[in-house]
């Protein structure tokens, strides 16, 4: 077969988690910066394509959201195939090993902390240098679009942002699960594309993607403060992402195939 079975995917994920746990902090940080940059590049492309379609957004918003989501998977494809360390995927990878007693909590928290910080740095680099300093979104319709994205993402109440974070990372972690299930590059790309396109088109919230979208909006003068970015979006979305990846993917498949 050109793919792994569901049970075999859990074994593949466990091997990947062990490798991540024993990677040095400096190397993990570099891989995390790369992952943040890759996800930000996907967001950059999504705004260029989807944000440049205001007429379609007004007349056929479903199609505009589909196109926005269709190009965003670039980031996760680069993470999975080129190799990088993404916080949202790691919330799921370590859980089967933890629940089986093969992984220590301290090692997981060290990885999560290092990767989260590295993802943030990579996202900010792309937002500041490539999205803002290039004036890529300095004119409409992109200027209005990027501001609207930032303002919308920080307008939800805590529980709604939290729930959207759960739904998002359920899909993102599953996308990586499918990538581990494929034995060739084309299979990995297809496995990643559908779930990631779906969560973006449905408007769910990804903490690392928001490390790009919202700072970019702030740089371009959106009515959003850094405090609002962190309190109103990043904290609830991150917590939701952890629940979505750890519970709905990592723990669920551990219970079915390893308990």
N, C-alpha and C positions, 0 to 999 in steps of 0.2 A: 504494500500500500504506500501511497505517496503522502500519507499523513499518519499522525499518531492517534490512537484511540483516546477517549476521554480519560481513562485511567492512566494511560501512558503520559498524557499531558501533565498530570499532577507530578509525576516523577521528573519530567523535564523541568518543570517549574521549581521543584525542590533542588535540583542540581544548580539551576541558575541562582537561586537564593543563597545557596552555600557559597558559590563563587563571589557573589556580591558581599556577603558577610565577611569574607576573608580578604577582600580588596582593601588596600591601605586607604586611609582617609584622604591624603592628597590626590591619589588617583581617582577615588570616588568623587571627590569634589570637581575635578576636571571633567569627568564624565557627566556630572550633574549640570555643570555650566553648559556643556554641549547640548544636553537634553533641553534645558530651558531655552537655549537659542534656537534649536530645531522647532520646538512647539511655537515659539514666537514667529519664526519664519512662516509656519503654516497659517498663523493668525494674520500676519502681514499680507500674505497672498489672498486670504479670504476677504480682507477689507478692500484690497485693490479690485477684486472681482465683484464681490457682493455689494460693497459700498458704492460701487460705480454704477449701480442700477436703480436709481431712485424712482424712475418711471415704473419699472417692473415691481418694485417694492410697494408702490401705491396701488397698482392695478392687479398684480398677481403676486401677493406677498409669499405664498407657499413656494412658488417657483424660485423667487429670489432667495429664500432661506435654503432651498435645496442647492442652489449654485454656491452659496456661501459655505454650506457644509461640505459640498463635493470636493473642494480644493483644500480644505483645512487638514485632512488626513496626512498631507505631506509631512508634517512634523513627526507624527508617531511612526510613520513608515521609516523615516530617517533614524529615529531612536531604535527601532527594532532591528533594522538591517545593518546600519553603519555601526551601531553600538553606542549606547549612552545610558544614563541612569536617571529615570523619571520617578518622581515621588508617587504619583498616582498609581503607577503599575506596581511599585514596591509595597504599597499597602496590601496587596493581595498575595504577592509572591512568598512572603515570609510566613504567612499564617499557617499553612499546612505543617511546615516544619516546627513552628511554635507549638501548635496543638498536639503534635506527635512527640514533643519533648526533645526534638533534635536541634532546636534553635533557641538561643537565650534571648530573653527580653532586652537585655542591655545592648546586645549586638544589633538588634532590630532598631531600637531607638537611636543608636549612634548613626546607623545608616540613614534612617528617615530624617534626622536633623541635618546631617551633612548634605544630603541630596536636596532637601527642601530649600536650604540656603543657597546651594549652587544653582538650582533651577531659577531661583529669584534673580540671582546675579546675571545669568545667561539671558533671561527674559528682558531685564532692564537694559542690558547692552544693546539688544536688537531694537527695543523701543526707542532708546535715546539716539543711538548712532544711525540706524538704518531707517527708522520710521520718522523721527523728528528732525535730526540734523540734515537729512536729505530733502526736507520739505515735501516729502512724498504725498502727504495728505493736507498740504497747505491751502488747497483750493477745493471748492465744492465740485462735485457732491461728496467727496471723500472727507472733507473737513467736518461737515455736518454729520456725516455717518459715524466717524470715529468719536466725536463728542457725544452723540446720542447713545452709542454703545456704552461708554463709560458712565454716563448719567443713569441709564436704565439699569445697569448691573449693580449700582449702589443704591437703588431706590427700593429694593425688596425688603420686607421685614425679615428678621433673623430666621424664623422657621421655614419660610419659603426658600430662602437662599440655601439653607441646610438641606431641605428635601431635594432641591435641584442638584445639589452636590452629590447626594446619594445616587440619584438616577444617572447622572453623568458618569460617575466612576464605575457603576455597575457595567455600563457599556464599554468604557475605556479598558477596564480590567479584562472584560470578556474579549475585547479586540486583541489584547496581548496574549490571552489564553489561546485564541485561534492562531495567532502568529507562532506560538510554541507548538501548536498542533501540526503546522505545515512543515514539510521537508524541503521545499524549494522557495525561491524568492517570490515568484508569482503568486504562490499560495499564500505566503505571508502578507503580501500587499492586498490581495482580495479579502483575506480574513480581517485585516485591520480596517479597510476602507468602509465597509458597510456599517459597523457599529459606530465608528467615529463620525461619519457623515450623519448618521441618525441622531446622535446626541446633540450635535451642533444645530442641525435643522430644527430640532424640537426645542431648542433654547435652554438646555440644561447647562450647569455651571462647572467649569473645570478650573481648579485653583491656579495651576501653572499657566494656562492660557490667559487667565485674568491678570496674571503678573505682567503680561504684555498689553492686553487690551486697555485696562484701566489706567496704568501709568502713561500710555501713549495719549489717551484722552486728556489726562492732566497736563501733559507737556503742551498739548495744543489748545489749552485754555478752557477745557470743559468745567462746568460748575461742580467740581468734585474735589474734595480735599484728600490728602494722604491719610488722614485719620479715618475718614469715611470709607476709603478704599479698604483699609485694614479691618475696621470694626464691622462695617455693614456688608462687606463681601468676603474678604479673604478668610476671616476666621470661621464664619458659618459654612462657607463652601469647603474649606479644608476639612473641617470636622465631618461634613457630609461625604466628602470623597473618601475619607478613612472608613466610614461605615459601609459605603457602597463597595469598596474594594475588599475590605477585610471580611465583612459578614456575608455579603451576597455572592461573592466569588470564592475567596480563599477558604473561609470556614465551610461554606456549603459543599464545595468539592472535596475538602478534607473529610467531611462527615460521610459523604457518599462512597468515596473510594479508599480512604485510609483509616478511618476510625475502627 
